[in-house]
Amino acid sequence: PAETPADPPAANGHIQEYCGTLVAPATIWGYQYELLQLQQWVLVERCRCVAVVGLAGEGKSTLVHQLLQQASANGATPLVAGVVVFSCRSPLPFPLLLKEWLDLLGGRPSVPLPATLDRQLDLLAHHLQQRAFLWVLEDFDCCFAADGWASPADRLAFWQLWRLFGERSHLCTLLVTARKWPALHGPTETPGRFRRLVLHGLEQDAGCQLLKSQGLQGSQADFEALHQACAGSPLALKLAAQTIDELFEGCVATFLQKQALLVGELAALLEQQLSTLTPLEGELLNWLALAGTPLSSQQLWDLLVLPPAQPAYFTALQSLLRTCLLETHGGQFQLRTLQRAYLCCQLSEQLFQELYQSVLTLQLTGETLHRYGLTAEQASPMQEQKSFAGLSVEPLLARLQRCMGKERLVAALLRLVAALEQQPGSPPCTLRSYALENLTSLLAFCSRPEL
């Protein structure tokens, strides 16, 4: 007699985690509106593809976990037949992954996969039309990273999988999380097909509640200031709370006074967020960090010492938007608060190292002095940017004076300025440079009695 196919897994209202795990916090802080939005898209509209995008530590997995609890909270009548979860950080070639998915959906080991990718996806599409499963792919962008585990064939397969969910008719929903939204061709953001939710941190009330739950001491104003400094990032708030507990006896006011935000694990988190940037993307972020207000694309372009070709420039801006590092306001770009503080700190350290070597050797060292303007007073004549903030140079000069004394520092800066003025045609001064204006401004600051 012919073998009877095994029935698919029964819908029992429980989350069926196939591969990978999701964060399961005891408490979720904030994101009520975002959770309601996801419920609408996934459980009501049955949208084919939904993406939750945000920087590391913004709470993407936490939010998705809450949604899965809602999806399976109706006892004998769950809102989805089952949930399949996979972490795209796992180096599992797509054919093996697909084989295991098909085994799960069929309730038994499936027949060997067809030879071609198109036929393999056709087989998956057949199963997607049978039952309303929710498919969760965490860190979806890892499948498309040029230096990641996925081979070119795997990257093509995951792209085809995305198109399958977005373009074919079926009963399922693909829900993905990503730190950077990959450049995928396929369904655009359309009701019923594809929706994207970008996380920008907790609201102030939720962030303050999270901080208070950590047992910290401080006024409401202290908690609000710390929330703003961390840009509402749940993980950044928790890491800051850990530093406050370990180094400042739980006192938020002392922590803020000592400006100790960018230390330890939080600094490592920010370094990780910025580690994959191209040189051009890094330069754009540095200028946005130095700026005190949002800049238009033209204002940002005008600041660059070596402007790239315009297609490369706009590609870099688009890439930064997809990483969630930039925010747009009325057609202008602004760097997020926490990343701005980190980049300004990094620039200040680079300037100190370059200036220290330059003063010791009486030869201008490094590129930072050439590429970036330090203060509004000398930056604005080179471009019409009146609201330019710049770095605070007083702490920079104070460190240099402690190393070599004020008289030696001033004498060395004078010689560096004279050298630049006497040889205007020699490299690197053949190109546009902020170096002469920067050194002149530093000398002006040195003449102040308080320094």
C-alpha positions in Angstrom: 0.0 0.0 0.0 1.1 3.5 -0.7 2.7 5.3 2.2 0.5 7.9 3.9 2.2 11.3 4.2 2.7 12.5 7.8 0.5 15.3 8.9 2.2 18.7 9.3 2.8 19.9 12.9 -0.4 20.7 14.6 -1.2 24.3 15.5 -1.1 24.4 19.3 -0.6 28.1 20.1 3.0 27.6 21.0 6.0 29.3 19.3 7.8 26.7 17.3 11.4 27.9 17.2 13.1 26.0 14.5 16.6 27.4 14.5 18.1 30.2 16.5 16.7 31.9 19.6 15.1 35.3 20.4 15.7 37.5 23.4 13.0 36.8 26.0 13.2 39.7 28.5 11.3 39.7 31.7 10.1 43.3 31.0 9.8 45.3 27.8 10.2 49.1 28.1 8.3 51.3 25.7 7.7 50.6 22.0 4.0 50.2 22.6 3.2 52.0 19.4 5.7 50.0 17.4 4.3 46.8 18.8 0.8 47.8 17.8 2.1 48.6 14.3 3.7 45.2 13.9 0.6 43.5 15.1 -1.4 45.4 12.5 1.0 44.5 9.7 1.6 40.9 10.6 -1.5 39.6 12.4 -4.2 41.7 10.8 -3.1 42.8 7.3 -1.1 39.5 6.9 1.6 41.5 5.1 3.9 39.2 3.1 7.2 40.9 4.2 7.9 43.0 7.3 11.3 44.4 8.3 12.4 45.7 11.7 15.5 47.8 11.2 17.7 49.5 13.8 21.2 49.9 15.3 22.6 47.2 17.5 21.0 47.5 20.9 17.8 49.2 19.8 15.6 46.3 20.9 14.7 44.7 17.6 14.7 41.1 18.9 12.9 42.1 22.0 10.1 43.7 20.0 9.8 40.7 17.7 9.7 38.4 20.7 6.7 40.4 22.1 5.0 40.0 18.8 5.5 36.3 18.8 4.0 36.0 22.2 0.9 37.9 20.9 0.7 35.6 17.9 0.5 32.5 20.1 -1.5 33.9 23.0 -4.9 32.7 21.9 -4.7 29.2 23.2 -6.4 26.7 20.9 -7.0 29.3 18.2 -3.5 30.8 17.5 -3.2 33.6 15.0 -0.6 31.7 13.1 -0.2 28.0 12.5 3.4 28.1 13.7 6.6 30.1 13.8 9.9 29.3 12.2 12.9 31.2 13.5 16.4 31.3 12.0 19.4 33.4 12.9 21.1 34.5 9.8 24.4 34.8 11.7 24.5 31.0 11.5 26.8 29.9 8.7 24.3 27.4 7.2 24.4 27.2 3.4 21.0 27.9 1.9 20.4 24.4 0.4 20.8 22.8 3.8 18.6 25.4 5.4 15.9 25.0 2.8 16.1 21.2 3.2 15.4 21.5 6.9 12.6 23.9 6.4 10.9 21.6 4.0 11.4 18.7 6.4 9.7 20.8 9.1 6.8 21.8 6.9 6.2 18.3 5.6 6.4 16.7 9.0 9.0 14.1 7.8 12.3 14.0 5.8 11.5 15.4 2.4 12.6 14.0 -0.9 16.0 15.2 -2.3 16.0 18.9 -3.4 15.6 19.7 -7.0 18.8 20.6 -8.8 18.1 24.3 -9.5 17.4 27.1 -7.1 14.2 28.1 -9.0 12.8 24.6 -8.6 13.8 24.5 -4.9 11.9 27.8 -4.3 8.9 26.5 -6.2 8.8 23.6 -3.8 8.9 26.0 -0.8 6.3 28.2 -2.4 3.9 25.2 -2.6 4.2 24.6 1.2 3.8 28.4 1.9 0.3 28.1 0.2 -0.8 25.4 2.6 -0.5 26.9 6.1 -0.2 30.4 7.6 3.3 30.2 9.2 5.3 33.2 10.5 8.9 33.1 9.3 11.4 35.1 11.3 14.9 35.7 10.0 17.1 37.5 12.5 20.0 39.7 11.3 18.9 39.3 7.7 21.6 41.7 6.6 24.3 39.1 7.5 23.2 37.2 4.5 24.4 40.0 2.2 27.5 41.3 3.9 30.4 41.2 1.5 32.8 39.9 4.2 30.2 37.6 5.8 29.8 33.9 5.8 27.4 33.7 2.8 28.8 32.7 -0.5 27.7 34.6 -3.7 25.3 31.7 -4.4 23.9 31.9 -0.8 23.4 35.7 -1.2 21.5 35.2 -4.5 19.4 32.5 -2.8 18.4 34.7 0.1 17.6 37.5 -2.3 15.4 35.1 -4.3 13.7 34.0 -1.0 12.9 37.6 -0.3 11.3 38.1 -3.7 9.4 34.8 -3.3 7.7 36.0 -0.1 7.1 39.5 -1.5 5.8 38.7 -5.0 4.1 35.3 -4.9 0.7 34.6 -3.5 0.8 32.6 -0.2 -0.5 32.5 3.4 2.7 33.2 5.3 4.6 36.3 6.5 8.3 36.8 6.4 9.5 39.0 9.4 13.1 40.0 9.3 15.4 42.1 11.6 18.4 43.9 10.3 21.0 46.5 11.5 21.4 47.8 8.0 18.8 47.3 5.3 20.5 45.6 2.3 20.1 47.0 -1.2 17.4 44.5 -2.3 15.6 44.7 -5.6 12.1 43.5 -5.2 8.9 44.5 -3.5 8.8 48.2 -2.4 7.0 49.4 0.7 3.4 48.7 -0.1 0.4 47.8 2.1 -0.1 44.1 2.1 3.3 43.3 0.5 6.2 45.0 2.3 6.4 47.2 5.4 9.5 48.5 7.2 9.7 49.7 10.8 12.8 51.7 11.8 13.6 51.9 15.5 15.0 55.2 16.8 15.2 54.4 20.6 12.8 54.6 23.5 10.6 57.6 24.3 11.8 59.6 27.3 9.3 58.2 29.8 10.2 54.6 28.9 13.9 55.3 29.0 13.7 56.9 32.4 11.7 54.0 33.7 14.3 51.6 32.5 17.1 53.6 34.2 15.1 53.7 37.5 14.6 50.0 37.4 18.4 49.6 37.5 18.5 51.0 41.1 20.3 54.3 40.2 20.1 57.4 42.2 19.3 60.8 40.7 16.7 63.4 40.0 14.2 63.3 37.2 16.3 65.8 35.3 19.4 63.5 35.7 17.5 60.6 34.3 16.2 62.7 31.4 19.7 64.0 30.6 21.1 60.4 30.6 18.3 59.2 28.4 19.0 62.0 25.9 22.8 61.3 26.0 22.1 57.7 25.1 19.5 58.6 22.4 17.0 56.3 24.0 18.9 53.1 23.0 17.9 50.4 25.5 21.3 48.6 25.4 23.2 51.9 25.8 21.0 52.9 28.8 21.7 49.5 30.4 25.5 49.8 29.7 25.6 53.3 31.1 23.7 52.1 34.2 26.3 49.4 34.7 29.1 51.9 34.5 27.3 54.2 37.0 26.9 51.4 39.4 30.5 50.2 39.2 32.3 53.5 39.1 30.0 56.1 40.6 28.1 54.3 43.4 24.9 54.5 41.4 24.9 58.3 41.2 23.7 59.6 37.8 24.6 63.2 38.5 28.3 62.3 39.2 28.5 60.2 36.1 27.1 63.1 34.0 29.5 65.6 35.6 32.5 63.4 34.9 31.4 62.9 31.2 32.1 59.2 31.5 29.5 58.1 29.0 31.9 56.7 26.3 33.7 54.1 28.3 33.8 50.3 28.5 31.2 48.2 26.8 29.3 51.3 25.5 32.3 52.5 23.6 32.8 49.0 22.2 29.2 49.0 21.0 29.6 52.3 19.2 32.9 51.1 17.7 31.1 48.0 16.4 28.3 50.1 14.9 30.8 52.3 13.0 33.3 49.6 12.1 32.0 48.7 8.6 31.9 52.2 7.2 33.8 53.1 4.0 36.3 56.0 4.2 33.8 58.3 2.5 31.0 57.3 4.9 33.3 57.9 7.8 34.3 61.4 6.6 30.6 62.3 6.1 29.8 61.2 9.6 32.7 63.1 11.0 31.5 66.3 9.4 28.0 65.7 10.7 29.4 65.1 14.1 31.2 68.4 14.0 28.1 70.3 12.8 25.7 71.5 15.5 22.6 71.4 13.3 21.3 69.3 10.4 23.0 69.9 7.1 21.6 69.6 3.6 23.3 67.4 1.1 24.8 70.5 -0.6 26.1 72.0 2.7 27.7 68.7 3.5 29.2 68.4 0.0 30.7 71.9 0.3 32.6 70.9 3.5 34.6 68.1 1.9 38.3 68.7 1.1 38.3 66.2 -1.7 34.7 65.8 -2.9 34.0 62.5 -4.6 32.0 61.9 -7.8 28.4 62.8 -7.1 27.1 59.2 -7.7 29.6 57.9 -5.0 28.6 60.7 -2.7 24.9 60.0 -2.9 25.5 56.3 -2.6 27.4 56.9 0.6 24.5 59.0 2.0 22.0 56.3 1.1 24.1 53.6 2.7 24.3 55.7 5.9 20.6 56.1 6.0 20.1 52.3 5.6 22.4 51.8 8.7 20.1 54.0 10.7 23.0 56.2 11.7 21.5 59.3 10.1 18.2 61.0 10.6 16.5 63.2 8.1 14.6 66.4 9.0 13.1 68.5 6.2 15.5 67.2 3.6 18.5 67.7 5.9 20.8 65.1 7.5 21.7 64.8 11.2 23.8 62.3 13.1 22.2 60.6 16.1 23.2 62.0 19.4 25.2 59.1 20.9 27.2 58.5 17.7 27.9 62.2 17.4 29.4 62.3 20.9 31.5 59.2 20.1 32.8 60.6 16.8 33.7 64.0 18.4 35.6 62.1 21.1 37.5 60.1 18.5 38.3 63.2 16.4 39.6 65.0 19.5 41.9 62.1 20.3 43.2 62.0 16.7 43.9 65.7 16.7 45.8 65.4 20.0 48.0 62.7 18.6 48.7 64.5 15.4 49.3 67.8 17.0 51.6 66.3 19.6 53.7 64.6 16.9 53.7 67.8 14.8 54.8 70.0 17.7 57.6 67.6 18.6 58.9 67.2 15.0 57.9 70.7 13.7 56.4 69.0 10.7 52.6 68.7 10.2 51.6 65.1 10.7 48.4 63.3 9.8 45.3 64.3 7.8 42.8 65.4 10.4 44.0 69.0 10.6 43.7 69.2 6.8 40.3 67.6 6.4 38.3 69.1 9.2 37.6 72.6 10.6 37.9 72.9 14.3 35.9 76.1 15.0 33.1 78.1 13.6 35.2 81.2 13.3 37.6 79.8 10.8 35.3 77.3 9.1 32.6 79.7 8.0 34.8 81.8 5.6 35.6 78.6 3.6 31.9 77.8 3.1 28.7 79.5 3.9 27.8 77.4 7.0 27.0 79.9 9.8 25.8 77.4 12.3 28.9 75.3 12.4 29.7 74.0 15.9 33.1 72.5 15.7 35.1 70.8 18.4 36.0 72.3 21.7 39.7 73.0 21.5 40.3 74.1 25.1 40.6 70.5 26.5 42.8 69.6 23.5 45.2 72.5 24.2 45.1 71.9 28.0 46.4 68.3 27.3 49.2 69.6 25.0 50.3 72.2 27.5 50.5 69.6 30.3 52.8 67.6 28.0 55.2 70.3 26.9 54.4 73.7 28.5 52.6 76.7 27.0 55.7 78.5 25.7 57.0 75.5 23.8 53.6 74.8 22.4 53.1 78.4 21.1 56.6 78.5 19.6 56.0 75.3 17.8 52.6 76.3 16.5 54.1 79.6 15.2 56.8 77.7 13.3 54.1 75.4 11.8 52.0 78.3 10.7 55.0 80.1 9.1 56.0 77.0 7.2 52.5 76.7 5.7 52.4 80.4 4.8 55.8 80.3 3.2 55.1 77.2 1.1 51.5 77.6 -0.1 52.1 75.5 -3.2 53.7 72.5 -1.7 51.8 69.3 -0.8 49.4 68.9 0.9 48.6 72.6 0.4 48.1 72.2 -3.3 44.7 70.9 -2.4 42.1 72.5 -0.2 43.0 72.3 3.4 41.8 73.5 6.8 45.3 73.2 8.3 46.4 76.8 8.2 43.1 78.1 9.7 43.1 75.4 12.3 46.6 76.3 13.5 45.8 80.0 13.5 42.7 79.3 15.6 44.8 77.2 18.0 47.2 80.0 18.5 44.4 82.4 19.2 43.1 80.1 21.9 46.5 79.8 23.4 46.7 83.6 23.9 43.6 83.5 26.2 44.6 84.1 29.8 42.5 81.2 31.1 44.6 78.7 29.2 
